[in-house]
């Protein structure tokens, strides 16, 4: 069974996980914690998630803090819980000057990416920070990913590409900004696994682009209508001129489903490239169309941060209310039921065309022409039993559910009436949905028509 659960505290003598997997925690010597020399390799192959909720440190002087994951060294940094500290729970890390925040332990299983939440503290000015990774238990470090600038008082998500196997430890370094302070929270390491003991990137298990990049999107601003945008919890091809995604791709498994409440905080994405129009929370108001999620809120309930990510407006399309609230809601619920029944699913959803019919009639655009109303909304779901080496386990016999609905309010609530083939969707969009699969498997799956639920 693949370990798909969020990393939980490892400093107790033993741990009980709520489902499928138990791990025996190492006993941490007190001397190791007090000196910062703890180099125990923790046997983790699932996602590592540290929210900095359990430790305490009220001064900036260099010192170690024991959090749920283990001992961390905070130098010119403390654990902040004031009203001026940005945090997703009750506290977060606050760093000033050229402070550092680093693990005193290794994690095994490597890392494909590291993500974290960041914002400026209080009314402070901008600062930059970097992530560093060590493969020799903290002996030497190299920078991972790009330098990040913190300038907003609202949490943003930074994603660092690591793609390294083996035992690793990480350290954050504040690099500019002087006494300006930064808050850091929700430190997540996504394990390195392409099904053969190495790899990572888009072919790693549980990653958003396991099946491939349907349109060959790139993260270059010179490609504004096929802009590859990694939102951590889903990946999309954003279309600047349409004000919406061409497609969104994501994974659903037991690690993505939890008890986090629906955030319902629809908001513009202020991290879009400079000069791009930011669709607002009220941009669809009065149009007769819903703010229809691509990656659903209910597919991302492991943490509040994960759920909030789905409410960015560049995850939305103007969707006919009955399509969104009934037909699509039923399909989304069915997908999650497959996961709770012991499967994991890879999903790609998109839209195309212009002109839909909402509760107030037909329209081709909303928001004064900034957002196109699509004529069709489609989704493809690949279903495999829980396990490892996901890409290699997708065969010509794998179940694939392809649905293509008209974006109209008179639609039936029964999504099975709109089952189609992947090939039909590819012909309508010009995409190749399974580019990471062997050609023989891809061809076989493109023409399969599912029987429905």
N, C-alpha and C positions, 0 to 999 in steps of 0.2 A: 504494500500500500504506500502510495506517495505521501510524504508528510506535508500536508497543505494547510496547517494551522498556524496562526500567528504565534510568534515566539512569546512564551510566557515566563514568569520568574523562574530562574534556575538556581537560586541560592538556597533553597530549602533542601532537606535531605532527600526528599522525593517529591514528585509532582503528579498530580492527576489532571489529565486533559479531559475535556468534556466529551471527546469523541475520537475514536480510532487509534490514538497514538499516545503512549506514555514514554517519558524519558527520565532516566535516572540522572539527577543533577550531581555535579562534582561538589565535594566539600571544599570550600575556599578557606585556606589558612588565613588566620587573622593577620599574621605577619606579612603575607603577600598583599593584603588589602592596605595595610598601614604604610607600606613602603612603595606601593605602586608597581611592584614587580610581578604581579600575578600574570602568568603566561600559560595558564591551563587552557587547552584547546577544548571548547565546548562542542559536543557532538550534535550539531544542528544541520539538518538538511532542508528544513522548512524556512519560511520567511521569518526574519528576525525583526522584531518591532519593539522599540523602546520609547515609551511615552514620558519618562522622567517624572513619574508620579510618586514614587515611594521614598526617595532620598531627601536629604536636607543639607543645605550649606548656605549660610547667610552672609559670608564674607568672601571678598574677591581673592584673598591670599591662596596660593597654590595648595591644593589638598584633594584627597580622594573621597568619593561619595559612592555608597552602595545603592544602586538602583535595582529594579527587578531583574535586569539582565546580568548584573555583575558590577565590578568596581570600575569607575571612571575617574580619570584625573581632570580636575577643573582648575585651570591656571588663569588668573585674572577673569574668573567666571564664578557665578554662583547659581543657586536654584531660586528662581524668582516666583513669587506668588502674590505680588501686589496688584492693584487695579491697573497699573501702567504696564504690567507684563502681558505680552500677547501669549495666549496659551489655549490649548484645546480642552484641557481638563482643569486641574486646580493649580498647576505650576508648569514651568518650563525652564530651560537654561537661559541665563542672561550673561552675555560676553561683552567685555569692553577692551579698549586699547588694541593690543595685538595678542589677546588671550587665546587659549586653546582649550578644546574639549576632546578628550580621547579615551578610548577603551584601554583598560589594563589587562585585557584578556583577548584571546583569539576566538574567532568563530570558524568552524570547519564547514565545508560545502561550498566555499568560494562565494562569489557575488557576480550577478549580471549587472544590476544597477543598485544604487543607493538613492533613496528619496528622503526628503525632510521638509518640514514646514519652517518658514522663517519670516520675520518682520522686524521693523525697528521698534525699539522700546520707547514708550511714552511719546514725546515730541522730538526725539533725537533726530539728527540728520542721517545722511546715507553712510553706509560702510560696505566694504566687500569682504568676502570670506572664501575659503577654498577647502576642499576635501582632500585628505591624503590617506594613502593605503600602505600598509606594511605587510610584507610576506615573511618577515623574520622576527616576529614577536616584538615589534617596536624598535628593533635595532636601526633600521633605516626606513625612510618613507619616500614615496613618490606621489606627485599630484594626480588625482583622478578627476577627469572631467574638466569643466571650465570654471573660471572665477565667476562668482555670483555677486550681484549688487543688491543690497537690501535698502529700499528707499520708501517702502509703504508701511503704514501702521496696520495693514490687513495682511493676514497670513497668505503667503504664496508657497507653491511647492517647487523645490529644486530637485532635478533628476541628474544624477552623475552616472555616466557609463563606466563600469569597472571591468567586467568581462575577464575575471581571473579566477582560476580554480584554487583549491587548497585552503590552508588556514590563513586567515586575514584578520587584521585589526585596523580600525579607522580612527582618524583624528581630524577634527575641524580646526582651522586656523583663521582667526580674524586678521585681515591683512592691511586694511586702511580704515580711516574714519576717526582715529584718535579716541577720545573719550565717548564718542557716540556708541550707544549700546545696541546689541542685536539679541532678539529672542529666537531660540531654536527649540523645536519640538518634533515629535512623531518621527523618530529616526528609524527608517526601514531599510533592511538589506534583503534584496530579492536574490535567492540562491542561484548559483551557476550550475546549469544542468541542460545539456542538449540531448539527453537520453543515451549518451555514450561515455559519460564521465568527463566530458569537456565541452567546450563550445560556448554557449551563451548567446546573447543578442536575441534576434527575432526567432531563433529556433529553440530557445530554452523553454522547458516545460512551464506552463501556466502564464506565458507572456502573451501580450496582446496581438502580436503579429506572427504567431506561430504558423499560420496558414499562408502568410505572404503579404505583400503590399499590393493590393488589387490594381491600383492605378499608376504604380511607379512614382508615388508622391515623393517629393524631396523637401528638406527643411531649408530651402533657399527662398528669400523674399522675391527673387526674380521669377519664381514659380507660384504667384499668389493665388491661383485658382486650383492648384493641386499641391497645397502646402502641407507637408507632413508635420503633424503637431502631436507630440507625446504628452498626454495629460496624466501620466503615471498610471492612473486607474483605467484608462482606455487610450487608444491611439486613433487619430483621425486624419483624413485628408480634408483640410479646410479650404473653402472656396470664398475668397475675399469678396468677389463681386456679387455672389449670391447671398452672402451673410449667413452661411450655414455649412455644415459638412457635406462633402460628396459621399463619404462613408465613414463609419466608426467601427473599430474592431476591438474586441475584448474577450476575456476569459471569465468563466463562472465555475467555481468549485466550492468546496466546503470552506476554504480560507477566505472567500469573498463574502460569504453569507454569515451574518451575526445578529446582533440585537440593537445596533445603532438606529436611532429614530430618523425619520425622514426630515432632513434639514429644511427643505422648502425655501432655500435662500437663493432664488433665481437672481443672477447678477451678470453684468458684463465681464468679459475677460480682459482685464487691464494688462495682461502679459502678451497680447497680440503685438506684432511688429509695429513700430512707431508709424503713425499716420494712417493705420488701417481703421476703418469704422468699427466701433464697438457696439454690437447689438445690445440694447438695454433690457432690463427686466420688464419694462412696460411697453416694449416695442410692438408687441402683438395686440395690445389692449384695444378693444372695440372692433377687432378685425373679424371675429367669428371663428378664429382658429386658436387651438390650444398651443401652449409651449410644449411640444411633443419631444420627450427625451429620445435620443438614440440609445446610448447606454443607460439603462433604467436605474433609477434611484434604488430600487429593491434588489438589484444585482450587486450593490455596493453597500452592504450594511455591516461590514467588519469593524469599521471605525467611523467616527463622525467626519473626519477629514476625507475619507474615501467617499462617503455619501455626499458631502458638500461639493466634491469635484464634479458630480453629475449635474449640478445645477448651474454650471457656467452656460451662458447663452449660446456659445459655439458648440454645445452638445444638443442644441434644439433645432427643430424645424416647425414651421406653421402646419399643424396637423388638424384635420377635421375632428371635432370633438368626439363623435361616435367612433371614428377610426382609432383615436388615441385611447379613449376611456373604456372601450369595450373590445373591439377586435384585437388591437395591439396589446391591451392589458391582459387579455386571455392568453395570447401567445407567449407573452413574457412570463406569466405565471406558470404556464406549461413547461417552459424551459427550466425554471427553478425547480419544478417538481421532478424533473429528470435528475437534477443534481441531488436532491434529498433522497432519491431512490438509489443512489450509489454510482452516479455517473458524473463526468465533468464535461462541460460543453465549451466550444469555441464559437463565437458569434461575430458575424459581420452584418451590419445594417447600413442602408443608405437610401437615397431618394434620387429621383431624376425628373426631368420634364418641368413644365410650368403650367399652372392653372389648376386649382383645386376648389372644391365646394365645401365651405364651412357652414356654420349655423346662420350666417348672414348673407349667404349666397356665394357666387364664384368670384375668385380673385386670382391674379397672377403674381402680385407682390403685396407686401405689407411694409409698415415702417417707412412710408414715403418712398417706396421703391428700393429700400436698402436690403430687403430680404425677399427672396423668391419663394412663392408658394409652389411646392412640387406637385406634379400630377400623380406620381406613384411613389409608394413607400415599400421597400423590400427588406427582407432579412434572410440570412442563411445560418443555420445552426448545425454544427458537427458534433455528434454525440459519441463519446467513448466511455467505457467503464473506468472507474478509478484505477490508477496505476501509474507506472513510470514510463519514460521514453515515449511521450505522447505522439510525436510526429511519426515515429516508426510504427506505431500501433494503428494508425489510420490506413485502412486498406480499402479495396474496392467493395468490401462488404459492410463498411462503416455506414451507420445511419446518418443521412443528411436531410435536413428539413429546409426547403426553400419556399418562401412565401412572397408574393408580390400583390399588393393591394392598391386599388385606386384611392386617391386622397379625397374622398367624398363623404358627406355626412349620412348618405342613405345606405352605407355599407352594412353588410351582415356582420353580426358579432361573432360568427363562426369562422375563425381564421382558416379552418381546413378547406373552406370553399375557394381559397385563393392559393392553394398549393401549386407550385410550378416546379421547374427544374433550374439548377444553377446555370445551365447553358442558356436558357431563356433570359435570365437576368444579365448574364454576360453579354448577350447579343444586344440587349436594350441599353446597356451602360458602356460597353467597350472595355470592361474590366476583365482581368483574369484573377479569379477569386482564390485559387488553390496553387499559386505559383511555387510554393515551397514543397509541394508533394511531387513524387515521381510522376512522369508524364502518363504512364499507364493507369495509375491510380486516379490522377486528376481527370482523365478522360472518362473513366468509368463512373466517377461520382457526379460529373457534370450532367449526366443524362438520367440520373435516378430521380424518380418521382415518389415522394414519401406517401404512405397510406394515411397519415394523420394520427391523431391520438386515440 
